[in-house]
Amino acid sequence: MSRFNQLVAGGILLFLSGFLYTLERIALYIRWYAEISTGNWLEKPTFVDPFLQNWFVTLFLFAAIPFFLAAMNVTQKTSPSENPTDS
């Protein structure tokens, strides 16, 4: 896998993790605002932790890390003779 492909895969996984986290937060706030509009709401909104409730957020986040680390490792293995632009 090339460095570019590893960076793209890591970026996509990181984006998916953040996107799912954001969607869950939006859904929780919509539910809380709906409870407020009816006049029956709890004094403190009950927000769950998406990292513990939705394993996909955590999975995508931790799956992105090895891709970024592997992409950085590829740059360290490149010798100057293979990359003439690094003079």
N, C-alpha and C positions, 0 to 999 in steps of 0.2 A: 504494500500500500504506500502510495507516495505521501509526501508531507502535506500537500494540498488536500488530498482525500481525507487524511486524518484530521486536519483542521476543520474541514467541512463537516465531517461526521461528529466531531466534538461540538462544533457550533450548533448543529441541528439538535443534538441531544440536550445541550444547555438551553436552547431556545424552547424546546418542548417542555422541559422542566419548569421554566419560568412561566410559560404560557398556561400550563395546567394549574400552577399555583395561583396565578392571577384569576383564572376562571373560577376557581373554588372560592377565592376571597370575594369576588363579585357576587357569586351565588349566595354567600353567607350574608353579605350586606343587603342584598335585595330581600332576602327572607326577613332580616331584622327590620328593614324599613316597612315591609308589609305588615309586620306585627305592630309597629308604631302607628300606622295609619288606621288600624282597627281600634286603637285605644287600649288594647290589652297586650302589654309587653312586660318583659322581665326588667327589673331594675338594671341588671347587668346582662348584656347580650352574651349568649353562650356560643363562643367561637371555638371550633375544634382546630387542632393543629394538623394542617395538611401533610406535614412530613410524617406524622404517625398514622394518619387515617388513610392516606392515598399513597400506596407504595410506588406508584409509577413516577411521582415527583422525585422521590428519593432515588429510585432506580436510574432514571434518566440523568439526574445530577451526578451521581457517582459513576455512571458509565461514561460521561463526558470527560472525566478527569484522566483516565488512561489514554484516551485519544490525544489530548493536549500534551501529555507527558511524552507519548511516543513521537509526536510531531517535533517536540523540542529535542528529543534524543537523536532524531534523524539529522538535525542541523549540526550536532556535535560530532557525528560520525563522518561528515563530509570533509574530505581532505582538500587543501587548496588547489591541487592539480585537477580535481574534478570540477571545481567551481572557480573559473578564472576571474570572475568579477571581484573576488575578495583579495585584492592586492595589498 
